[in-house]
Amino acid sequence: MIKKDEVLKIAKLAKLSVDENEIEQLIEDMSKIIEYADSINNVAETVDVEFDNINNIVNAFNEDIVLDSYDRDEILKNREGGENGYFAIRKSIRG
């Protein structure tokens, strides 16, 4: 169970102001959160099932297939302004 001074310390670290009448409710809420997190941690320790590969997928990737491409000079001959293997374009600034 969390204590009043711990709630105040957490509130100070979070730069929150806490009224005196809110402290009891915060203690109860924070205790429930910590209890829930502890229960999740305990379940993870007792279960022997691995969740990394629950669908038994061995290799979900396709093989790389290398295809022939167009020659760069052949592509650039259809466009004015192509030089050094690149197309010249205007600078576009949006703001």
C-alpha positions as CSV (number, residue, x, y, z in Angstrom):
1,M,0.0,0.0,0.0
2,I,1.3,3.4,-0.9
3,K,1.7,6.0,1.8
4,K,0.7,9.7,2.1
5,D,4.3,11.0,1.9
6,E,4.9,8.9,-1.3
7,V,1.8,10.4,-2.9
8,L,3.0,13.9,-2.0
9,K,6.5,13.1,-3.3
10,I,5.1,11.9,-6.6
11,A,2.8,14.9,-6.9
12,K,5.8,17.2,-6.3
13,L,7.9,15.4,-8.9
14,A,5.0,15.8,-11.4
15,K,4.6,19.4,-10.3
16,L,1.0,18.8,-9.4
17,S,-0.9,20.4,-6.5
18,V,-2.9,18.0,-4.4
19,D,-5.6,19.1,-2.0
20,E,-5.7,17.5,1.5
21,N,-9.1,16.0,0.8
22,E,-7.8,14.3,-2.5
23,I,-5.0,12.4,-0.8
24,E,-7.0,9.4,0.5
25,Q,-8.6,8.8,-2.9
26,L,-5.1,9.1,-4.6
27,I,-3.7,6.6,-2.1
28,E,-6.5,4.2,-3.0
29,D,-6.2,4.7,-6.7
30,M,-2.4,4.4,-6.8
31,S,-2.5,1.3,-4.7
32,K,-4.9,-0.3,-7.1
33,I,-2.7,0.6,-10.0
34,I,0.4,-0.9,-8.3
35,E,-1.6,-4.0,-7.4
36,Y,-2.7,-4.5,-11.0
37,A,0.8,-4.1,-12.3
38,D,2.1,-6.6,-9.8
39,S,-0.6,-9.1,-10.8
40,I,0.5,-8.7,-14.5
41,N,4.1,-9.3,-13.5
42,N,3.2,-12.4,-11.5
43,V,1.2,-13.9,-14.4
44,A,4.1,-13.4,-16.8
45,E,6.4,-15.4,-14.5
46,T,4.1,-18.4,-14.1
47,V,3.1,-18.9,-17.8
48,D,5.4,-21.1,-19.8
49,V,4.1,-20.1,-23.2
50,E,6.2,-18.0,-25.5
51,F,4.3,-15.2,-27.2
52,D,6.9,-14.1,-29.7
53,N,5.6,-16.4,-32.4
54,I,2.1,-17.4,-31.5
55,N,1.1,-17.9,-35.2
56,N,4.0,-20.3,-35.9
57,I,5.2,-18.2,-38.8
58,V,8.6,-19.3,-40.0
59,N,9.4,-16.8,-42.7
60,A,6.9,-14.1,-43.6
61,F,9.1,-12.4,-46.1
62,N,9.2,-12.8,-49.8
63,E,12.5,-13.4,-51.6
64,D,14.1,-10.5,-53.3
65,I,13.7,-10.7,-57.1
66,V,16.1,-8.7,-59.2
67,L,14.5,-7.3,-62.4
68,D,16.1,-5.6,-65.3
69,S,15.8,-1.8,-65.2
70,Y,15.8,0.9,-67.9
71,D,19.1,2.4,-68.8
72,R,19.5,5.8,-67.1
73,D,20.7,7.5,-70.2
74,E,17.8,6.1,-72.2
75,I,15.4,7.6,-69.7
76,L,17.1,11.0,-69.5
77,K,17.1,11.5,-73.3
78,N,13.3,12.0,-73.2
79,R,13.6,15.0,-70.9
80,E,15.2,18.3,-71.4
81,G,17.5,19.4,-68.6
82,G,18.6,15.9,-67.5
83,E,22.3,16.1,-66.6
84,N,24.8,14.0,-64.6
85,G,22.2,11.2,-64.3
86,Y,19.6,13.5,-62.6
87,F,16.5,15.5,-63.5
88,A,16.7,19.2,-62.7
89,I,13.5,20.3,-60.8
90,R,12.4,23.5,-59.2
91,K,12.7,24.0,-55.5
92,S,9.3,23.9,-53.8
93,I,8.8,25.6,-50.5
94,R,5.5,25.3,-48.6
95,G,4.8,27.1,-45.5
